[in-house]
């Protein structure tokens, strides 16, 4: 549709308002009031890694609205239509191997009439297929991998596997094995030294004969001898096991009567036998390890088909997407393995699929994946879980946009990052209805480099880092006992001093200190919110610094009592001032307005194969080690390179 025709569809009032805000910006307004760039999706791509250019508008006061394409989002909203498809390309809870472009899990959700806020029986479909990928140590060959309910599993060895003759297909037995290690790192061990593997296993070098080029290895699990073998340099040590245990979906472990046979579960390549500082040693390069317990293919969903290459399931009950539904204190309609559907507490219907990350430490969050066939160039909180997004209000705080991509290079000024000030409710207010002292139940927040900050007095240029924001998840609690101190970071400590526990009283005395200096000493009753208002480094006073909710005070057996605090929030007293012209990471600050900051890259960025490029703070680009250009924005990935 032409730009002129799109303008005719919108109302004159909406067009006028947009033009006042964006000046010379080219925009369109549809009949639902949505504002989009003219020319969006009219970018061109030349050959395999040709140039991609997005029409760039002069921004001084950008409207705070999503820039991501609806099909790239993991959040469903009204503009997504009645069919909502989630794949590893737009949902980071699914297994995905960027280098090999492996991972094919999908959820297809048919909402029918979205106004009904329900998913009828058989309208939520899950499917996944097997991929064939090389071992990290390429001389090992390849194996069959499958993502199942967000986890990576081993489905069988491929016909080119160099250390296994087993062609068993585990899907035929409704079984899978967890992949514990797959690496190509070099490790040097001298005689008598051990290397820890995974799941309680360890490999020990018992002796080394450099003249003969051999080493005697022993394998232990939890200290118990499992195997011993002499291996020559250049050979692979392989440990086979007849697995008899199977783990069910609820975590129970049972004996299995399914006969699969011996399976290689550990392979270790002995790269060389040599002297290290006159001591006999071996160098290991290439380790692959599987779990020694099967995982049974089962789910709360109904399995409709399992073949040697795929698994399909559907919901066998209707799912009502009404708020509130509480499941592990997630506002969700139900759990599917590690997944839940989180629904907004809002009259406007919104929801997203959520993976339970409680068992993962420092889990990387990835945005929608750019591929040459699907060139995603715009990210915000709707298609990148690493950006701040509040589902209940629909507010988000960051956007990242590539306006020009030349082959593998983002030219100077072609990467635009905008951070908005947004209002976020305190978790304690959302859960208890109690406002922290001196607040209306919310605070002005701004993510900067995928890290959360408080915008002091709502100003985008004055930022204090949020050190703790435990949110509403049940795992965000803290248990403390009599006399115990919680070291919260940035020099802040919370100490439980004493308790007053009786038939009509349950309260504790807590002391808040920083760098050993006492800030506050107060009695707090069970079921109340404790707020400490203080001064920051800019001299601003009476600002909330620490908020927590005393959920319970309970008598102990071996200890006098213990307490549980939840919904804790702590902000640093150090304030960073953002000025126009300053450099942060690969960016230069091009505009500082009261409610947003705009930055652009001040140098070209090369998306070279296998690279991880830190952009700003905790925000990076991760690039596939592949001839084809694939990459995504990441939060939490440790990079060895700055743009």
ChimeraX attribute file (.defattr): number of C-alpha atoms within 10 A of each C-alpha:
attribute: neighborCount
match mode: 1-to-1
recipient: residues
	/A:1	6
	/A:2	8
	/A:3	14
	/A:4	10
	/A:5	11
	/A:6	15
	/A:7	18
	/A:8	14
	/A:9	14
	/A:10	18
	/A:11	14
	/A:12	11
	/A:13	9
	/A:14	16
	/A:15	18
	/A:16	10
	/A:17	11
	/A:18	18
	/A:19	14
	/A:20	11
	/A:21	14
	/A:22	17
	/A:23	14
	/A:24	11
	/A:25	19
	/A:26	17
	/A:27	19
	/A:28	23
	/A:29	22
	/A:30	17
	/A:31	12
	/A:32	10
	/A:33	13
	/A:34	13
	/A:35	19
	/A:36	15
	/A:37	17
	/A:38	19
	/A:39	16
	/A:40	11
	/A:41	11
	/A:42	11
	/A:43	14
	/A:44	11
	/A:45	17
	/A:46	10
	/A:47	9
	/A:48	12
	/A:49	17
	/A:50	14
	/A:51	17
	/A:52	19
	/A:53	17
	/A:54	19
	/A:55	15
	/A:56	14
	/A:57	16
	/A:58	11
	/A:59	14
	/A:60	17
	/A:61	16
	/A:62	16
	/A:63	11
	/A:64	18
	/A:65	15
	/A:66	21
	/A:67	19
	/A:68	21
	/A:69	18
	/A:70	18
	/A:71	19
	/A:72	25
	/A:73	26
	/A:74	28
	/A:75	25
	/A:76	22
	/A:77	19
	/A:78	12
	/A:79	11
	/A:80	15
	/A:81	15
	/A:82	16
	/A:83	15
	/A:84	20
	/A:85	20
	/A:86	24
	/A:87	22
	/A:88	26
	/A:89	28
	/A:90	24
	/A:91	31
	/A:92	24
	/A:93	25
	/A:94	23
	/A:95	21
	/A:96	22
	/A:97	14
	/A:98	20
	/A:99	18
	/A:100	15
	/A:101	17
	/A:102	19
	/A:103	25
	/A:104	21
	/A:105	28
	/A:106	23
	/A:107	20
	/A:108	16
	/A:109	19
	/A:110	19
	/A:111	18
	/A:112	15
	/A:113	12
	/A:114	17
	/A:115	11
	/A:116	12
	/A:117	18
	/A:118	18
	/A:119	20
	/A:120	17
	/A:121	13
	/A:122	16
	/A:123	20
	/A:124	23
	/A:125	19
	/A:126	22
	/A:127	22
	/A:128	21
	/A:129	20
	/A:130	25
	/A:131	19
	/A:132	17
	/A:133	18
	/A:134	17
	/A:135	19
	/A:136	17
	/A:137	18
	/A:138	13
	/A:139	14
	/A:140	21
	/A:141	18
	/A:142	20
	/A:143	19
	/A:144	20
	/A:145	26
	/A:146	28
	/A:147	27
	/A:148	26
	/A:149	21
	/A:150	22
	/A:151	15
	/A:152	20
	/A:153	22
	/A:154	23
	/A:155	27
	/A:156	25
	/A:157	24
	/A:158	21
	/A:159	14
	/A:160	14
	/A:161	19
	/A:162	13
	/A:163	19
	/A:164	19
	/A:165	13
	/A:166	16
	/A:167	12
	/A:168	16
	/A:169	20
	/A:170	21
	/A:171	21
	/A:172	13
	/A:173	16
	/A:174	18
	/A:175	21
	/A:176	26
	/A:177	22
	/A:178	18
	/A:179	19
	/A:180	18
	/A:181	17
	/A:182	15
	/A:183	15
	/A:184	16
	/A:185	11
	/A:186	13
	/A:187	13
	/A:188	17
	/A:189	19
	/A:190	21
	/A:191	18
	/A:192	13
	/A:193	13
	/A:194	17
	/A:195	14
	/A:196	12
	/A:197	18
	/A:198	14
	/A:199	13
	/A:200	11
	/A:201	18
	/A:202	19
	/A:203	19
	/A:204	19
	/A:205	21
	/A:206	17
	/A:207	19
	/A:208	25
	/A:209	17
	/A:210	18
	/A:211	8
	/A:212	10
	/A:213	15
	/A:214	22
	/A:215	24
	/A:216	16
	/A:217	20
	/A:218	18
	/A:219	21
	/A:220	18
	/A:221	16
	/A:222	10
	/A:223	10
	/A:224	11
	/A:225	12
	/A:226	14
	/A:227	14
	/A:228	17
	/A:229	13
	/A:230	14
	/A:231	18
	/A:232	20
	/A:233	19
	/A:234	15
	/A:235	14
	/A:236	21
	/A:237	18
	/A:238	20
	/A:239	18
	/A:240	15
	/A:241	14
	/A:242	14
	/A:243	19
	/A:244	16
	/A:245	16
	/A:246	21
	/A:247	19
	/A:248	15
	/A:249	13
	/A:250	9
	/A:251	9
	/A:252	8
	/A:253	14
	/A:254	13
	/A:255	11
	/A:256	12
	/A:257	9
	/A:258	13
	/A:259	10
	/A:260	15
	/A:261	13
	/A:262	13
	/A:263	21
	/A:264	20
	/A:265	20
	/A:266	23
	/A:267	21
	/A:268	21
	/A:269	25
	/A:270	24
	/A:271	18
	/A:272	20
	/A:273	25
	/A:274	20
	/A:275	14
	/A:276	13
	/A:277	8
	/A:278	7
	/A:279	12
	/A:280	18
	/A:281	25
	/A:282	26
	/A:283	18
	/A:284	21
	/A:285	19
	/A:286	24
	/A:287	23
	/A:288	22
	/A:289	22
	/A:290	21
	/A:291	19
	/A:292	22
	/A:293	19
	/A:294	22
	/A:295	20
	/A:296	17
	/A:297	19
	/A:298	16
	/A:299	16
	/A:300	14
	/A:301	19
	/A:302	16
	/A:303	17
	/A:304	13
	/A:305	11
	/A:306	18
	/A:307	14
	/A:308	15
	/A:309	17
	/A:310	18
	/A:311	22
	/A:312	18
	/A:313	21
	/A:314	21
	/A:315	20
	/A:316	15
	/A:317	14
	/A:318	13
	/A:319	17
	/A:320	15
	/A:321	23
	/A:322	19
	/A:323	17
	/A:324	15
	/A:325	17
	/A:326	12
	/A:327	14
	/A:328	14
	/A:329	13
	/A:330	20
	/A:331	22
	/A:332	25
	/A:333	20
	/A:334	19
	/A:335	20
	/A:336	15
	/A:337	17
	/A:338	16
	/A:339	18
	/A:340	20
	/A:341	20
	/A:342	28
	/A:343	25
	/A:344	22
	/A:345	17
	/A:346	13
	/A:347	9
	/A:348	13
	/A:349	20
	/A:350	21
	/A:351	22
	/A:352	21
	/A:353	18
	/A:354	21
	/A:355	20
	/A:356	15
	/A:357	12
	/A:358	12
	/A:359	6
	/A:360	8
	/A:361	7
	/A:362	9
	/A:363	12
	/A:364	15
	/A:365	19
	/A:366	28
	/A:367	30
	/A:368	30
	/A:369	26
	/A:370	20
	/A:371	18
	/A:372	16
	/A:373	10
	/A:374	11
	/A:375	17
	/A:376	23
	/A:377	23
	/A:378	22
	/A:379	27
	/A:380	27
	/A:381	26
	/A:382	31
	/A:383	29
	/A:384	31
	/A:385	27
	/A:386	25
	/A:387	30
	/A:388	25
	/A:389	21
	/A:390	17
	/A:391	20
	/A:392	19
	/A:393	16
	/A:394	16
	/A:395	20
	/A:396	26
	/A:397	25
	/A:398	29
	/A:399	24
	/A:400	22
	/A:401	19
	/A:402	21
	/A:403	20
	/A:404	21
	/A:405	21
	/A:406	16
	/A:407	17
	/A:408	17
	/A:409	16
	/A:410	21
	/A:411	18
	/A:412	15
	/A:413	18
	/A:414	23
	/A:415	24
	/A:416	18
	/A:417	25
	/A:418	22
	/A:419	25
	/A:420	25
	/A:421	26
	/A:422	24
	/A:423	19
	/A:424	20
	/A:425	18
	/A:426	24
	/A:427	25
	/A:428	24
	/A:429	18
	/A:430	17
	/A:431	12
	/A:432	13
	/A:433	11
	/A:434	17
	/A:435	19
	/A:436	23
	/A:437	16
	/A:438	12
	/A:439	12
	/A:440	12
	/A:441	17
	/A:442	16
	/A:443	18
	/A:444	18
	/A:445	27
	/A:446	33
	/A:447	25
	/A:448	25
	/A:449	23
	/A:450	22
	/A:451	19
	/A:452	21
	/A:453	24
	/A:454	25
	/A:455	26
	/A:456	21
	/A:457	13
	/A:458	18
	/A:459	21
	/A:460	26
	/A:461	21
	/A:462	19
	/A:463	25
	/A:464	21
	/A:465	21
	/A:466	20
	/A:467	17
	/A:468	18
	/A:469	18
	/A:470	19
	/A:471	19
	/A:472	20
	/A:473	15
	/A:474	15
	/A:475	13
	/A:476	15
	/A:477	17
	/A:478	15
	/A:479	13
	/A:480	17
	/A:481	19
	/A:482	18
	/A:483	12
	/A:484	13
	/A:485	16
	/A:486	14
	/A:487	13
	/A:488	13
	/A:489	14
	/A:490	14
	/A:491	12
	/A:492	20
	/A:493	19
	/A:494	19
	/A:495	19
	/A:496	19
	/A:497	17
	/A:498	17
	/A:499	22
	/A:500	15
	/A:501	16
	/A:502	9
	/A:503	5
	/A:504	7
	/A:505	12
	/A:506	17
	/A:507	21
	/A:508	22
	/A:509	16
	/A:510	20
	/A:511	17
	/A:512	20
	/A:513	17
	/A:514	16
	/A:515	11
	/A:516	10
	/A:517	11
	/A:518	13
	/A:519	15
	/A:520	14
	/A:521	14
	/A:522	13
	/A:523	14
	/A:524	18
	/A:525	21
	/A:526	18
	/A:527	16
	/A:528	16
	/A:529	23
	/A:530	19
	/A:531	21
	/A:532	19
	/A:533	17
	/A:534	16
	/A:535	14
	/A:536	19
	/A:537	12
	/A:538	13
	/A:539	10
	/A:540	13
	/A:541	11
	/A:542	13
	/A:543	19
	/A:544	20
	/A:545	17
	/A:546	20
	/A:547	24
	/A:548	22
	/A:549	26
	/A:550	21
	/A:551	17
	/A:552	18
	/A:553	24
	/A:554	15
	/A:555	14
	/A:556	12
	/A:557	8
	/A:558	6
	/A:559	9
	/A:560	13
	/A:561	18
	/A:562	20
	/A:563	21
	/A:564	16
	/A:565	20
	/A:566	25
	/A:567	28
	/A:568	24
	/A:569	21
	/A:570	22
	/A:571	24
	/A:572	21
	/A:573	20
	/A:574	15
	/A:575	21
	/A:576	16
	/A:577	12
	/A:578	17
	/A:579	15
	/A:580	15
	/A:581	13
	/A:582	11
	/A:583	17
	/A:584	17
	/A:585	15
	/A:586	20
	/A:587	23
	/A:588	21
	/A:589	20
	/A:590	20
	/A:591	18
	/A:592	19
	/A:593	14
	/A:594	12
	/A:595	18
	/A:596	22
	/A:597	26
	/A:598	23
	/A:599	24
	/A:600	23
	/A:601	24
	/A:602	20
	/A:603	16
	/A:604	15
	/A:605	20
	/A:606	15
	/A:607	22
	/A:608	17
	/A:609	18
	/A:610	16
	/A:611	17
	/A:612	24
	/A:613	25
	/A:614	24
	/A:615	23
	/A:616	19
	/A:617	14
	/A:618	17
	/A:619	25
	/A:620	25
	/A:621	21
	/A:622	26
	/A:623	23
	/A:624	22
	/A:625	16
	/A:626	14
	/A:627	12
	/A:628	16
	/A:629	21
	/A:630	25
	/A:631	27
	/A:632	23
	/A:633	26
	/A:634	26
	/A:635	25
	/A:636	17
	/A:637	20
	/A:638	15
	/A:639	16
	/A:640	9
	/A:641	11
	/A:642	14
	/A:643	19
